[in-house]
Amino acid sequence: MKRSLLVVIFPSVLMFAQKAPMLTDEMAVKLAEKPIHCITQEYPNKTAHIINNASEVPLSPKELHPAFYGCFDWHSSVHGHWMLVRLLKSKNDLSIAKDIENILDNSFRKENLQAEADYFTKYQLTGTFERTYGWAWLLKLDEELATWNHPKAKIWHQNLKPLTDKILNAWKTYLPKQTYPNRTGVHPNTAFAMAFAIDWARATADKEFENQLIEKAKYFYLKDEKTPAYLEPDGSDFFSPSLEIADLMRRVLPMAEYVQWLNRFYDKRGIENIEKIPVVSDLSDYQTVHLVGLSFTKAWCMKGIAKSLPPNHPLKKEFQKTAITFLNNGLPLLFQGNYGGDHWLASFAVYALED
């Protein structure tokens, strides 16, 4: 590694040892309250439906999406459901476990999920619906169910299959045609979605899709050098574009190759910048509050990258410590805002708190 990276010092991180926040049962219940309250809240709602004719104008969010109509938008509902599945799966003694199970039973009814699948053929111009951010979270939800040996999970997973198949077929069709990646800090970020897709492909043994994703990831990012991370973030980012790429490539490259790639990818200036805490000036603003989510996504990327580095790499301990800083920054803010953050931030926090 270049010496410039070896001497990077960050007083805010190293001045004192911070305690890593834990996903305790108490914290899990507090976080779960967010999606529990919004999964059946239809309004306000930001639909992504393209109205093709006058007959579609009166359609409500629930009519369009009987399973995933709440939580302000479709993708937030999907990852809110993922979060509840994850908590029920990992903490089945939660005081609210039965409440969560009842919510999932209702959302994952066979007819609801079949209607979600039918949406992609019933209406015109649905090929780009939630591509690829919502697709990624749907596969993450499916992965969680597919890897859970529980009677209810098996039923829910089977009911979800028509929708999963629609998303998977759409992605396999789109991926060969995707000429350029989206290097944004918001929903269309390509690296984030591909990372989740690879996780799903490996969990479900879809080797063909996994290989497609690996080859496309290399095509998009293998030659990246000196990424302009010093320009991050934009004003409504909840992803670090550079960290999402680094988090994807750790899934794609063997450790030795990954280290060489990472050393070329970042320079000192970029590392210094991505380790800065996002300034959130207005928690009530639906766009500005995205920056709270940026703390969580940076945390999960840095934790994942650190795990993929050898013990002697200077970024290993640095990213581990900085991830804790981001978590300790984001968690208090999560509980201070309004529906602009309440409808989605809790699931990001749960994912970031995982080991």
C-alpha positions, -999 to 999 in steps of 0.1 A, spaced: 0 0 0 12 35 -7 27 53 23 2 81 20 -25 58 33 -4 45 61 -1 78 78 -38 89 78 -49 99 113 -84 107 123 -86 123 158 -124 120 160 -120 82 157 -88 76 176 -91 101 204 -111 76 225 -123 41 222 -160 41 214 -183 13 224 -199 -5 195 -237 -3 197 -254 -37 199 -287 -49 185 -301 -59 218 -337 -71 222 -346 -36 236 -331 -19 206 -347 -44 182 -382 -36 196 -376 1 193 -365 -2 157 -392 -26 148 -418 -1 159 -410 20 128 -420 -5 101 -448 -20 123 -464 14 123 -460 22 86 -464 -11 67 -502 -6 67 -500 32 64 -510 40 29 -505 78 29 -485 99 23 -473 78 -6 -448 83 -34 -458 58 -61 -435 51 -90 -463 39 -112 -464 53 -147 -500 62 -156 -506 49 -191 -543 59 -195 -572 76 -178 -585 43 -163 -553 40 -142 -556 75 -126 -579 65 -97 -558 35 -87 -546 37 -51 -512 25 -38 -530 -5 -21 -548 -14 -53 -515 -14 -72 -495 -31 -45 -516 -50 -20 -485 -64 -2 -461 -34 -4 -482 -3 -4 -472 13 29 -441 30 42 -443 58 17 -429 39 -12 -426 3 -25 -390 -3 -18 -392 10 18 -421 -14 24 -400 -42 10 -370 -36 32 -393 -29 61 -407 -64 57 -371 -77 53 -362 -61 86 -392 -77 104 -383 -111 90 -347 -107 100 -357 -97 136 -381 -126 139 -355 -150 125 -327 -138 147 -346 -129 179 -376 -151 181 -381 -143 218 -389 -107 212 -419 -94 232 -435 -83 199 -427 -115 179 -464 -124 176 -473 -89 163 -446 -92 137 -458 -126 127 -493 -114 122 -482 -85 100 -461 -108 79 -489 -133 76 -511 -106 62 -486 -91 38 -474 -124 25 -508 -138 17 -506 -158 -16 -531 -136 -34 -513 -104 -24 -479 -115 -36 -494 -129 -68 -509 -95 -75 -475 -79 -69 -460 -103 -95 -489 -96 -119 -482 -59 -117 -452 -64 -140 -474 -77 -168 -507 -61 -161 -495 -26 -167 -473 -11 -194 -439 4 -189 -432 -16 -157 -398 -29 -169 -380 -1 -151 -402 -1 -119 -378 -1 -89 -349 -10 -111 -325 -20 -95 -328 -7 -59 -362 -22 -51 -352 -53 -70 -321 -57 -47 -342 -54 -15 -367 -79 -28 -339 -104 -34 -326 -96 1 -361 -104 15 -363 -136 -5 -328 -146 7 -338 -141 43 -368 -164 39 -350 -190 18 -323 -195 44 -347 -198 74 -358 -233 84 -391 -223 99 -426 -235 88 -440 -200 84 -409 -189 65 -413 -217 40 -449 -207 33 -440 -170 30 -411 -179 7 -432 -200 -15 -458 -173 -17 -431 -147 -26 -418 -169 -54 -439 -155 -83 -426 -120 -75 -391 -131 -70 -391 -149 -103 -404 -117 -121 -376 -96 -106 -350 -122 -113 -360 -126 -149 -361 -89 -154 -326 -85 -139 -312 -113 -160 -326 -96 -191 -314 -62 -181 -279 -70 -169 -264 -79 -203 -278 -46 -217 -266 -24 -189 -237 -6 -206 -228 18 -178 -231 17 -140 -249 43 -120 -224 59 -97 -249 79 -76 -254 82 -39 -292 75 -41 -315 47 -52 -301 38 -87 -266 30 -74 -255 0 -93 -229 -14 -70 -252 -16 -40 -278 -35 -60 -253 -59 -75 -238 -67 -40 -272 -77 -27 -279 -97 -59 -246 -116 -55 -255 -124 -19 -289 -138 -31 -273 -158 -59 -249 -174 -36 -275 -181 -9 -298 -198 -34 -271 -214 -55 -279 -196 -87 -245 -199 -102 -254 -186 -136 -267 -153 -122 -237 -151 -98 -213 -154 -127 -231 -128 -147 -229 -104 -118 -193 -110 -112 -183 -105 -148 -203 -73 -150 -189 -60 -117 -154 -65 -131 -164 -48 -164 -177 -18 -145 -152 -13 -118 -120 -34 -120 -101 -7 -138 -112 21 -114 -83 41 -98 -81 71 -76 -118 74 -73 -129 110 -66 -143 102 -31 -132 137 -20 -163 150 -38 -188 130 -17 -215 134 -6 -242 150 -26 -269 168 -6 -293 139 -4 -270 109 -5 -276 78 16 -249 59 -2 -212 66 -5 -207 58 -42 -171 48 -36 -177 26 -6 -205 8 -24 -181 -1 -51 -155 -13 -26 -182 -33 -8 -192 -50 -40 -156 -57 -52 -148 -75 -19 -174 -101 -30 -159 -104 -64 -121 -106 -60 -99 -129 -40 -82 -112 -10 -48 -106 -26 -64 -91 -57 -88 -71 -37 -61 -55 -16 -42 -45 -48 -74 -31 -63 -84 -12 -31 -49 3 -28 -53 18 -63 -89 27 -58 -85 51 -28 -60 78 -21 -54 97 12 -77 126 3 -106 102 -5 -102 82 27 -101 114 48 -133 126 32 -154 94 34 -146 91 71 -162 125 79 -196 124 97 -224 137 75 -239 170 85 -277 167 87 -291 202 89 -328 194 89 -342 160 101 -377 170 90 -367 174 53 -375 142 34 -343 146 12 -318 160 37 -327 131 62 -311 108 36 -278 118 51 -287 99 83 -289 68 62 -255 76 49 -240 69 83 -256 35 83 -245 25 48 -210 37 54 -209 17 86 -220 -16 69 -196 -10 39 -167 -3 62 -175 -33 84 -176 -56 53 -145 -42 37 -126 -45 70 -136 -82 73 -122 -88 38 -88 -73 45 -57 -91 60 -48 -82 96 -19 -60 86 -38 -37 62 -40 -2 77 -76 3 67 -88 -28 86 -88 -14 121 -94 21 109 -126 11 91 -138 -10 121 -134 20 144 -150 44 119 -180 22 114 -187 24 151 -185 62 149 -210 62 121 -234 39 140 -232 60 172 -239 91 151 -268 77 132 -288 58 158 -298 88 180 -308 108 149 -331 80 137 -355 86 166 -356 124 163 -371 130 129 -405 125 113 -421 102 87 -394 112 62 -369 90 81 -393 68 101 -405 50 70 -371 36 61 -342 43 84 -348 15 109 -341 -13 84 -308 4 74 -299 5 111 -306 -32 116 -285 -41 86 -257 -19 97 -257 -33 133 -253 -69 120 -219 -85 122 
